[in-house]
Amino acid sequence: MDHLPGATHEALPLDPENDIDGVKAVWWCVGTSVLLFGCLWILVPIFVQVQDVEINRKVNESPTIELNDITDAENKFLSGANPTKKNIDDVVDALRPKVEGPK
């Protein structure tokens, strides 16, 4: 112990052997930064791929009862269950101009 407890004393001189080494500290900071960005470079594409899979699973492949009901109703309407009782193919054929064959 350098001094007695409670006694006043002069400050100890700087100890150059225990000071922070600037070159070593810079290398640690640079190395840690490179390691951090390397890990992010690897993990971000993995995260994006997992996110795409989850979006596809939850949005694109989820059962949509309302969409199926609407699609069925529209298909029935276009196949003749409408006020004019006409099929969409017959209506389109009637509107298509008649093409005459070669003379």
C-alpha positions as CSV (number, residue, x, y, z in Angstrom):
1,M,0.0,0.0,0.0
2,D,1.4,3.4,-0.9
3,H,-0.2,5.4,1.9
4,L,-2.0,4.9,5.2
5,P,-5.8,5.1,5.1
6,G,-7.1,8.6,5.7
7,A,-3.7,10.2,5.4
8,T,-3.2,12.8,2.8
9,H,-0.6,12.2,0.2
10,E,0.8,13.5,-3.0
11,A,-0.5,12.1,-6.3
12,L,1.5,9.3,-7.7
13,P,3.5,10.1,-10.8
14,L,2.3,8.7,-14.2
15,D,3.2,5.1,-14.7
16,P,4.3,4.8,-18.4
17,E,4.3,1.0,-18.2
18,N,0.6,0.9,-17.3
19,D,-0.6,3.7,-19.6
20,I,-2.9,2.9,-22.6
21,D,-0.9,2.0,-25.7
22,G,-2.3,4.1,-28.5
23,V,-1.2,1.8,-31.3
24,K,-2.7,-1.3,-29.7
25,A,-5.9,0.6,-28.9
26,V,-6.2,1.7,-32.5
27,W,-5.7,-1.9,-33.8
28,W,-8.3,-3.2,-31.3
29,C,-10.8,-0.6,-32.5
30,V,-10.1,-1.3,-36.2
31,G,-10.2,-5.0,-35.7
32,T,-13.5,-4.8,-33.8
33,S,-15.0,-2.6,-36.4
34,V,-14.0,-5.0,-39.2
35,L,-15.3,-7.9,-37.2
36,L,-18.6,-6.1,-36.6
37,F,-19.2,-5.2,-40.2
38,G,-18.1,-8.7,-41.3
39,C,-20.8,-10.2,-39.1
40,L,-23.4,-7.8,-40.4
41,W,-22.4,-8.5,-44.0
42,I,-23.1,-12.2,-43.3
43,L,-26.3,-11.7,-41.1
44,V,-28.2,-9.1,-43.1
45,P,-28.8,-11.3,-46.2
46,I,-29.8,-14.2,-43.9
47,F,-32.3,-11.9,-42.1
48,V,-33.7,-10.6,-45.4
49,Q,-34.1,-14.1,-46.7
50,V,-35.9,-15.2,-43.5
51,Q,-38.1,-12.1,-43.7
52,D,-39.0,-12.9,-47.4
53,V,-39.9,-16.5,-46.4
54,E,-42.1,-15.3,-43.5
55,I,-43.9,-12.7,-45.7
56,N,-44.5,-15.3,-48.4
57,R,-45.8,-17.8,-45.8
58,K,-48.1,-15.3,-44.0
59,V,-49.3,-13.2,-46.9
60,N,-49.0,-15.1,-50.2
61,E,-49.9,-18.6,-49.1
62,S,-52.4,-17.9,-46.4
63,P,-56.0,-19.1,-47.1
64,T,-58.3,-16.2,-48.1
65,I,-61.9,-17.2,-47.7
66,E,-63.2,-13.8,-48.8
67,L,-61.1,-13.9,-52.0
68,N,-62.2,-17.4,-52.8
69,D,-65.9,-16.4,-52.3
70,I,-65.6,-13.4,-54.5
71,T,-63.7,-15.3,-57.2
72,D,-66.4,-18.0,-57.2
73,A,-69.2,-15.4,-57.4
74,E,-67.5,-13.6,-60.3
75,N,-66.9,-16.8,-62.2
76,K,-70.6,-17.7,-61.8
77,F,-71.6,-14.2,-63.0
78,L,-69.3,-14.4,-66.0
79,S,-70.5,-18.0,-66.9
80,G,-74.1,-17.0,-67.2
81,A,-75.6,-16.4,-63.8
82,N,-76.2,-12.7,-64.6
83,P,-79.4,-10.7,-65.5
84,T,-78.8,-11.2,-69.2
85,K,-78.0,-14.9,-68.9
86,K,-75.1,-14.6,-71.3
87,N,-71.7,-16.2,-71.0
88,I,-68.7,-13.9,-71.3
89,D,-67.3,-15.9,-74.1
90,D,-70.5,-15.4,-76.2
91,V,-70.5,-11.7,-75.5
92,V,-66.8,-11.3,-76.6
93,D,-67.4,-13.4,-79.7
94,A,-70.4,-11.1,-80.6
95,L,-68.2,-8.0,-80.2
96,R,-65.3,-9.4,-82.2
97,P,-65.2,-8.3,-85.8
98,K,-65.9,-11.0,-88.3
99,V,-62.9,-11.8,-90.4
100,E,-63.5,-13.0,-93.9
101,G,-61.4,-15.8,-95.3
102,P,-59.0,-15.5,-98.2
103,K,-60.6,-14.9,-101.7
